[in-house]
Amino acid sequence: MTTLDNRPNTALLVVDVQNGVVDEGHERDAVVANIGALVGRARQEKVPVVWVRHSDEGLVRESEEWRIVGELTPEDAEPVVDKSYGDSFEDTDLEKVLAERGVGRLVVVGAETDVCIRSTLHGALVRGYDATLVGDAHTTVDKTERGAPTPGQVIAHTNLYWRYQAAPGRKGGTVKTEDVEFSG
């Protein structure tokens, strides 16, 4: 349903699954396993897998914290988009990467739920993409000391509100790993 012309394809967008981002993440191992399963399925179904990697003063390029977790490895043909802002589209070549692959629909997984995942989902929708969140394949760390709800509550709330997101000619939605359909 995307508003982008000639963009019938779907891509799996793997956001910030880096050591320094997810190591303390809520249900880290289960989330990484679900992401790994989706990456495997996408590859098998010839669906583009696009990786996003964040850097800032806490995630210094080439540091161990900056690297994608050991359980997941981008293949040589899979683009890795480097970013410095929450929204994976902001000041990156993500739009160009997706356009080259005819992508108008994103299946989004990764971290952190309350920052980069939410920003990227909203960024995709306002740019004309359909954006599906995989509800059991994103995580965040505990920020209750700063007044945030618990990680489980943040994840549950994001899954709930994104399930009903829509805009003229585009839609959001939340599904479980087992229910992801790359074809539609």
C-alpha positions as CSV (number, residue, x, y, z in Angstrom):
1,M,0.0,0.0,0.0
2,T,3.1,2.3,0.0
3,T,2.8,5.7,-1.6
4,L,6.2,5.2,-3.2
5,D,6.0,4.6,-7.0
6,N,7.4,1.4,-8.5
7,R,8.5,0.1,-5.0
8,P,6.7,-3.3,-4.7
9,N,9.5,-5.0,-2.7
10,T,9.9,-5.6,1.0
11,A,13.1,-5.4,3.0
12,L,14.1,-6.6,6.4
13,L,15.6,-3.6,8.2
14,V,17.9,-4.7,11.1
15,V,18.5,-1.6,13.3
16,D,21.4,-1.2,15.7
17,V,21.9,-4.8,16.8
18,Q,25.3,-3.9,18.1
19,N,27.2,-5.2,21.2
20,G,27.0,-1.9,23.1
21,V,23.3,-1.4,22.3
22,V,21.8,-4.9,23.0
23,D,24.1,-6.5,25.5
24,E,22.0,-5.3,28.4
25,G,18.8,-5.5,26.3
26,H,15.5,-6.9,27.7
27,E,15.3,-10.6,26.7
28,R,18.5,-10.1,24.6
29,D,19.1,-13.7,23.6
30,A,15.5,-14.4,22.5
31,V,15.4,-11.1,20.5
32,V,18.7,-11.8,18.8
33,A,17.6,-15.4,18.0
34,N,14.3,-14.1,16.5
35,I,16.3,-11.5,14.4
36,G,18.6,-14.3,13.2
37,A,15.6,-16.5,12.2
38,L,14.2,-13.6,10.2
39,V,17.5,-12.8,8.5
40,G,17.7,-16.5,7.5
41,R,14.2,-16.5,6.2
42,A,14.7,-13.3,4.3
43,R,17.9,-14.6,2.7
44,Q,16.1,-17.8,1.7
45,E,13.2,-15.9,0.2
46,K,15.6,-13.5,-1.6
47,V,14.3,-10.5,0.4
48,P,16.8,-7.7,0.9
49,V,18.4,-7.5,4.3
50,V,19.6,-4.0,5.2
51,W,21.6,-3.4,8.3
52,V,21.8,-0.1,10.2
53,R,24.6,0.6,12.6
54,H,24.8,3.6,15.0
55,S,27.8,5.5,16.1
56,D,28.3,8.3,18.6
57,E,30.5,9.2,21.5
58,G,29.4,6.0,23.3
59,L,29.5,3.8,20.2
60,V,32.9,4.7,18.7
61,R,33.4,3.3,15.2
62,E,35.5,0.2,15.0
63,S,35.1,-0.4,18.8
64,E,33.8,-3.7,20.2
65,E,30.7,-2.0,21.4
66,W,30.0,-0.6,17.8
67,R,30.2,-4.0,16.1
68,I,27.1,-6.0,15.2
69,V,26.6,-8.9,17.7
70,G,28.5,-12.1,17.0
71,E,25.4,-14.2,16.4
72,L,24.5,-12.0,13.3
73,T,26.8,-11.3,10.3
74,P,25.8,-9.2,7.3
75,E,26.6,-10.9,4.1
76,D,28.9,-9.1,1.7
77,A,26.0,-8.2,-0.7
78,E,23.9,-6.8,2.2
79,P,24.2,-3.1,2.7
80,V,25.2,-1.7,6.1
81,V,24.0,1.9,6.6
82,D,25.9,3.9,9.2
83,K,23.9,6.6,11.2
84,S,24.3,9.1,13.9
85,Y,20.7,9.9,14.7
86,G,17.7,7.9,16.0
87,D,15.9,7.9,12.7
88,S,17.8,5.5,10.4
89,F,16.9,7.7,7.4
90,E,18.3,11.0,8.9
91,D,21.5,12.0,7.2
92,T,22.2,8.5,5.8
93,D,21.9,6.8,2.4
94,L,19.2,4.5,3.5
95,E,16.6,5.9,1.2
96,K,18.9,5.5,-1.8
97,V,19.7,1.9,-0.7
98,L,16.0,1.0,-0.5
99,A,15.1,2.8,-3.8
100,E,17.8,0.8,-5.6
101,R,16.1,-2.3,-4.4
102,G,12.6,-1.2,-5.2
103,V,11.6,-1.3,-1.5
104,G,8.3,0.3,-0.4
105,R,7.7,-1.9,2.6
106,L,9.9,-2.4,5.7
107,V,9.9,-5.2,8.3
108,V,11.7,-3.6,11.2
109,V,13.7,-5.3,14.0
110,G,16.4,-4.3,16.4
111,A,17.2,-1.8,19.1
112,E,16.5,0.3,21.0
113,T,12.7,0.2,21.1
114,D,12.2,3.7,22.6
115,V,14.8,5.5,20.6
116,C,15.9,4.2,17.2
117,I,13.1,1.8,16.5
118,R,10.4,4.3,17.2
119,S,12.2,7.0,15.3
120,T,12.9,4.8,12.3
121,L,9.3,3.5,12.2
122,H,7.9,7.0,12.2
123,G,10.5,8.2,9.7
124,A,9.6,5.4,7.3
125,L,5.8,6.1,7.5
126,V,6.2,9.8,6.9
127,R,8.5,9.1,4.0
128,G,5.8,6.9,2.3
129,Y,6.8,3.4,3.4
130,D,4.7,0.8,4.9
131,A,6.5,-0.2,8.1
132,T,5.8,-3.4,10.1
133,L,7.3,-3.9,13.5
134,V,8.2,-7.4,14.6
135,G,7.0,-7.3,18.2
136,D,9.2,-10.0,19.6
137,A,12.3,-8.9,17.7
138,H,13.2,-5.5,19.3
139,T,14.6,-4.6,22.6
140,T,15.6,-1.8,24.9
141,V,17.6,-1.4,28.1
142,D,16.3,-0.5,31.6
143,K,15.9,3.3,31.9
144,T,13.7,3.3,35.0
145,E,16.3,5.3,36.9
146,R,15.5,8.2,34.4
147,G,11.8,7.9,34.9
148,A,10.9,5.5,32.0
149,P,8.6,2.5,32.3
150,T,10.3,-0.9,32.6
151,P,11.7,-2.4,29.3
152,G,8.9,-4.9,29.1
153,Q,6.3,-2.1,29.4
154,V,8.1,0.1,26.8
155,I,8.2,-2.9,24.3
156,A,4.5,-3.8,25.0
157,H,3.4,-0.2,24.5
158,T,5.3,0.2,21.3
159,N,3.9,-3.0,20.0
160,L,0.4,-1.9,20.9
161,Y,0.4,1.6,19.4
162,W,2.3,0.6,16.3
163,R,-0.2,-2.1,15.5
164,Y,-2.8,0.7,14.7
165,Q,-0.5,3.2,12.9
166,A,-1.7,4.3,9.5
167,A,-1.5,7.3,7.2
168,P,-3.0,8.0,3.8
169,G,-1.8,5.3,1.5
170,R,0.5,3.6,4.0
171,K,0.2,1.5,7.1
172,G,2.1,0.3,10.2
173,G,1.4,-2.9,12.0
174,T,2.9,-5.3,14.5
175,V,3.4,-9.0,14.1
176,K,5.3,-11.8,15.8
177,T,8.4,-13.4,14.3
178,E,6.4,-16.5,13.3
179,D,3.8,-14.4,11.5
180,V,6.1,-12.3,9.3
181,E,5.2,-12.4,5.7
182,F,7.7,-10.8,3.4
183,S,5.4,-11.0,0.4
184,G,2.8,-8.7,1.6
